[in-house]
Amino acid sequence: MQRPGKGKTPRRPGPKKASNIEKDPVGVYCRIRPLGAEDEDCCVEMISSSTIQIHAPDGLKANRNGEYKETQYSFKKVFGINTTQMELFEDVSRPLVDDLIQCKNGLLFTYGVTGSGKTFTMTGSPGEGGLLPRSLGMLFNSIGPFQAKRYVFKPDDKNGMEIQSQVDALLERQKRDSQPSVPKTPSSRQKVADPEFADMISAEEACKSGNVDEDCCYSVFVSYIEIYNNYIYDLLEEAPFDPIRPKWLGGGPLIRNNEFIPPQSKILREDQNHNMYVAGCTEVEVKSTEEAFEVFWRGQKKRRIANTQLNRESSRSHSVFTVKLAQAPLDADGDHILQDKNQVSVSQLCLVDLAGSERTSRTKAEGSRLREAGNINQSLMTLRTCMEVLRENQMCGTNKMVPYRDSKVTHLFKNYFDGEGKVRMIVCVNPKADDYEETMLVMRFAEMTQEVEVARPVDRPICGLAAGRRHRNQAFKEELSRRLAERGGPINAGDDPVLVTQLTESLPALPPCELVDPADDQTLPRLIEALEQRHRIRQMMVEQFHKTASTLKSMFEQFDGQLNAKETHLHDQQSKLNQKDKVIMNQRAEIERLEKKSKTLEYKVDILQKTTDMYEQDKRSLQQELETREQRLQRELSDKRRMEQRMQGMVTDTKLKWEKECERRVNAKQLEMQNKLWVKDEKLKQLKAIVTESSTGGGCITEHLDKPERPSRERDRNMPQKRSASPSPIPTAPPVHPMHRRSQSAGGEKWVDHKPTSNLDLDTVMQPIIPNAIKVSTPNEKALSKCHKYVLRHQELASDGEIETKLIKGNVFKTRGGGQAVQFTDIETLKQECPTAPSRKRRSGSVERPVQVEDIENRAPVTSSSHGHQKRRKP
């Protein structure tokens, strides 16, 4: 039996995103707080309304060897130290409140280091209300006359809104008022605000939005949470335990050693529109600015703050104050809210006060403060990482996963970056020099955030009912009241007994109707006549009322047509104006982009200019070094040439000296040999004479025995002698080379005649001519495979400066790999000599002999082999 496979849960499809969604960059603003003391060093300077410049402190430059330089950062707008809260609200928060009324979501958060003025910017101080109270004041000043009664809109605990009828809302109000255990909503009738925050709310400075739809009813709900150590806590949640008696858990021991149970953390959920919300969060319906700010102040007292080395009241958690606006259109009569849940529109504005990033080395945090700082820095790091991944996905077209779930802050506002809504960030900067490094990190994050784009919120669909319903209903009631007042009573005369009595008295009086006699036939007819007269008068009044109502209705229809025409014309003009505004915004964005690109290119040009200057300096230094080396090389070459000339002179002198010495020795040897030969000749003559005399007789011996005359040195000295450049060798038989002979190259073998292209052609009488030779300038395997012998013509300079040619000969044989190799066996040298020797010094008393030029000119070139044998040929 086959076991059925377990089916997988189908994945819920994500929200479909259109490909042509218009996007806007995140609006990043910068606010600079004043210095705490006038003598503090400042590292931030405001250059223009959109640019600041940060320069490193002097001490930091000295420690880093000038590594830090002046850096400029651009924002959508920069607010200086003299900026008021009202000016900041007009530029940053007011457009978000306008979008909130038009059913568009918004997110505003402050970011910066600890002690940079984030909480002051968001909340304010007595006499200087921040962005939050001013946003509430503008909202209620705009929708005040069009608010619905309490509990007409009711949260459904799933991030949505339900709509109730007037009767159900009345019953709900009575039920809430009758339950003392349920925390009551602060009454909107109480106009006196709490003295703690009364100065933060100024009715005179409250502005009003001009985009309010008068045909809708509105209700405002607020919630206040904090994210502490990456846990979400509801600041508006009432304590579930009695502060006098600790809470018990089923009769067991006290929780945490007699300590109270802390508030339960909340979890994040996703609604049907894929928006994140805090499940179980308290949402309070408010009807005025004072009431809303009172709720905020009640939660603000529960927020976690602590005293650190850098800030006396440092926020230890991220706070999120959410203003949710629910609105629904009126019915066709303009009197009651349309009972259709699909027509209910909900928009929200989140005002976030992020905790400041801090370094524990400066705050000296320990224990719980250290853990809080670690969680704060970790959540801010996750926010920075999400922005980096978003920017990379949008600029490079990648699809990397954004780590929203790594932190509750990023997970809660995931739908603003992946969905739609307007996002704005205020970067708060403390210009003191001690915060330089933290400020640089904040500036880099702000610069990166400006490149992230979010989807532009779309306009809500227009209701199909006619516009101006509320105004027409009010005009009808006013006109009806005026007409009835002319006739003796207002519209609500039926509800007032006094007005009913006056209306009854205006009719004809009734006659006496007492019947005394049964036969009385006059009382009843008089009564009937009076009643008929009253009925006729009433009918006339009703006819006149209907006639007036029809007249008013025709007038209203006429006014409605004119109003519709005007609204259509106004809508056309508004659409044209929106198109022009869109063109202007696109042009502004293009101008900002071009300005940023221009600044980037200027910065790159500066870098390239500096790099070029460095390269030019290196080039000049290298050229100087090259010139120095060339001069040194020229000196060395000149020294070398002088040394060569000197050595050449020494060699020439030595050569002449030895030639003279050899000549002297040869002459002495020749004289000695001549003397010996003369002595032998004389002895032979004497011996011959003795032999002759002995044969003929001894008589004549004495006359032939005269002592012979020895040849004189003068005769030898006067004899012409040949002078040669080198001593003449003793004539001996020339040795025969055992390996080869001169005519070996003229045999029957085939030769490879390798003559390089660099060789010079010498105009000598004797030239090496090899028959049956393959002449090549570069040896190759094809030529070697066809021959048995190989000769290389090599030319080089001899010591006397003449060119000598060496014939290097060898045998060609095949190798095992199928190639050819050459084994060199012999070297022959062909050399030319100059017939005129250099000038020589003559000995004193010697006579210069003539040089036999003919013999030298007719002498063949000297050829020497590698075995040292010398051969000399005659012509």
Buried (B, 14 or more C-beta within 10 A) or exposed (E): EEEEEEEEEEEEEEEEEEEEEEEBBBBBBBBBBEBEEEEEEEBBBBEEEBBBBBBBBEEBBEEEEEEBEEBBBBBBBBBEEEBEBBEBBEBBBBBBBBBBBBBBBBBBBBBBBBBBBBBBBBBBEEEBBBBBBBBBBBBBBBBBEBBBBBBBBBBEEEBBBBBBEEEBBBEBBEEBEEEEEEEEBBEBEEEEBBEEBEBBBBEEBBBEBEEBBBBBBBBBBBBBBBBBBBBBBBBBBEEEEEEEEBEEEEEEEEBEEEEBBEBEBBEBEBBEEEBBBBBEBBBBBBBBBBBBBBBBBBBBEBBBBBEBBBBEEBBBBBBBBBBBBBBBBBBEEBEBBBEEEEBBBBBBBBBBBBBBBBBBEBBEBEEEBEEBBEBBBBBBBBBBBBBBBBBBBBEEEEEEEBEBEBBBBBBBBBBBBBBBBBBBBBBBBBBBBBBBEBBBEBBEBBBBBBBBBBBEBEEEEEBEBBBBBBBBBEBBEEBBBEBBEEEEBBBEBEEEEEBEEEBEEEBEEEEEEEEEEEEEEEBEEEBEEBEEEBEEEEEEEEEEBEEEBEEBEEEBEEBBEEBEEEBEEEEEEEEEEEEEEEEEEEEEEEEBEEEBEEEEEEEEEEEEEEEEEEEEEEEEEEEEEEEEEEEEEEEEEEEEEEEEEEEEEEEBEEBBEEBBEBBEEBEEEBBEEBBEEBEEEBEEEBEEBBEEBEEEEEEEBEEEEEEEEEEEEEEBEEEEEEEBEEBEEEEEEEEEBEEBEEEEBEBEBBBBBBBEEEEEEBEEEEEBEBEBBBEBEEBEEEBBEEBEBBBBBBBEEEEBEEBBBBBBBBBBEEEEEEEBEBEEBBBBBBBBBEEEBEEBEEEEEEEEEEBEEEEBEEBEBBBBBBEEEEBEEEE
